Protein backbone atom coordinates (compact mmCIF):
# COMPACT_ATOMS: atom_id res chain seq x y z
CA UNK A 1 0.00 0.00 0.00
CA UNK A 2 1.53 3.30 -1.05
CA UNK A 3 1.28 6.55 0.90
CA UNK A 4 -1.57 7.78 -1.28
CA UNK A 5 -3.68 4.77 -0.25
CA UNK A 6 -3.62 5.79 3.43
CA UNK A 7 -6.79 7.36 4.81
CA UNK A 8 -6.60 11.14 5.10
CA UNK A 9 -7.01 11.03 8.89
CA UNK A 10 -3.91 8.84 9.21
CA UNK A 11 -1.92 11.31 7.17
CA UNK A 12 -3.13 14.18 9.38
CA UNK A 13 -2.12 12.27 12.53
CA UNK A 14 1.26 11.41 11.01
CA UNK A 15 1.85 15.10 10.31
CA UNK A 16 0.88 16.07 13.85
CA UNK A 17 3.02 13.36 15.43
CA UNK A 18 6.02 14.21 13.28
CA UNK A 19 5.99 17.75 14.69
CA UNK A 20 5.60 16.56 18.30
CA UNK A 21 9.01 15.18 19.13
CA UNK A 22 8.81 13.03 22.28
CA UNK A 23 11.75 13.32 24.66
CA UNK A 24 12.68 11.46 27.82
CA UNK A 25 11.66 14.51 29.87
CA UNK A 26 8.41 14.97 27.93
CA UNK A 27 7.36 11.81 26.11
CA UNK A 28 3.96 13.38 25.26
CA UNK A 29 2.06 10.16 25.95
CA UNK A 30 -0.45 11.87 28.24
CA UNK A 31 -2.37 15.09 27.82
CA UNK A 32 -0.56 17.94 29.63
CA UNK A 33 -3.27 18.46 32.27
CA UNK A 34 -3.38 14.75 33.11
CA UNK A 35 0.42 14.56 33.16
CA UNK A 36 0.40 17.47 35.64
CA UNK A 37 -1.84 15.36 37.90
CA UNK A 38 -5.08 17.36 37.71
CA UNK A 39 -7.94 16.66 35.30
CA UNK A 40 -11.71 17.14 35.46
CA UNK A 41 -11.78 17.73 39.21
CA UNK A 42 -9.65 14.68 40.06
CA UNK A 43 -6.06 14.47 41.28
CA UNK A 44 -4.09 11.69 39.59
CA UNK A 45 -0.93 9.97 40.77
CA UNK A 46 1.12 6.94 39.83
CA UNK A 47 3.29 4.97 42.23
CA UNK A 48 5.79 2.26 41.37
CA UNK A 49 5.70 -0.88 43.52
CA UNK A 50 7.79 -4.02 44.11
CA UNK A 51 11.26 -2.56 43.56
CA UNK A 52 14.02 -5.03 42.69
CA UNK A 53 17.66 -4.02 42.36
CA UNK A 54 19.83 -6.18 40.14
CA UNK A 55 23.36 -5.26 39.04
CA UNK A 56 22.89 -1.79 40.45
CA UNK A 57 19.76 -1.14 38.38
CA UNK A 58 16.40 -0.52 40.05
CA UNK A 59 13.39 -2.12 38.39
CA UNK A 60 9.75 -1.99 39.39
CA UNK A 61 7.43 -4.92 38.76
CA UNK A 62 4.14 -3.18 39.38
CA UNK A 63 2.41 0.15 39.76
CA UNK A 64 -0.82 1.70 40.98
CA UNK A 65 -2.62 4.70 39.49
CA UNK A 66 -5.00 6.65 41.73
CA UNK A 67 -7.58 9.31 40.96
CA UNK A 68 -9.22 11.08 43.89
CA UNK A 69 -11.62 14.03 43.86
CA UNK A 70 -10.08 17.44 44.57
CA UNK A 71 -13.08 18.12 46.81
CA UNK A 72 -15.11 15.07 47.83
CA UNK A 73 -18.81 15.68 47.20
CA UNK A 74 -18.12 18.58 44.86
CA UNK A 75 -15.72 17.47 42.11
CA UNK A 76 -16.41 13.75 42.64
CA UNK A 77 -17.62 11.24 45.20
CA UNK A 78 -15.41 8.17 44.81
CA UNK A 79 -11.70 7.57 44.51
CA UNK A 80 -10.43 5.17 41.87
CA UNK A 81 -7.38 2.93 41.59
CA UNK A 82 -5.93 0.75 38.86
CA UNK A 83 -2.85 -1.45 38.58
CA UNK A 84 -0.62 -2.94 35.90
CA UNK A 85 -3.21 -5.66 35.26
CA UNK A 86 -5.95 -3.10 34.51
CA UNK A 87 -7.93 -3.96 37.65
CA UNK A 88 -10.19 -1.01 38.50
CA UNK A 89 -11.32 -0.53 42.10
CA UNK A 90 -13.03 2.29 43.97
CA UNK A 91 -13.04 3.93 47.39
CA UNK A 92 -16.61 5.07 48.17
CA UNK A 93 -15.23 7.62 50.66
CA UNK A 94 -13.30 9.42 47.91
CA UNK A 95 -9.83 8.38 49.01
CA UNK A 96 -7.21 6.01 47.65
CA UNK A 97 -8.06 3.02 49.87
CA UNK A 98 -9.74 1.27 46.98
CA UNK A 99 -11.35 -2.04 47.88
CA UNK A 100 -14.54 -2.25 45.84
CA UNK A 101 -14.35 -3.65 42.30
CA UNK A 102 -15.75 -1.38 39.60
CA UNK A 103 -17.88 -3.22 37.05
Secondary structure as GFF3:
##gff-version 3
##sequence-region A 1 103
A	DSSP	three_ten_helix	3	5	.	.	.	ID=ss1
A	DSSP	alpha_helix	8	19	.	.	.	ID=ss2
A	DSSP	alpha_helix	32	35	.	.	.	ID=ss3
A	DSSP	beta_strand	38	39	.	.	.	ID=ss4
A	DSSP	beta_strand	42	54	.	.	.	ID=ss5
A	DSSP	beta_strand	57	69	.	.	.	ID=ss6
A	DSSP	beta_strand	79	83	.	.	.	ID=ss7
A	DSSP	beta_strand	88	91	.	.	.	ID=ss8
A	DSSP	beta_strand	100	101	.	.	.	ID=ss9
###
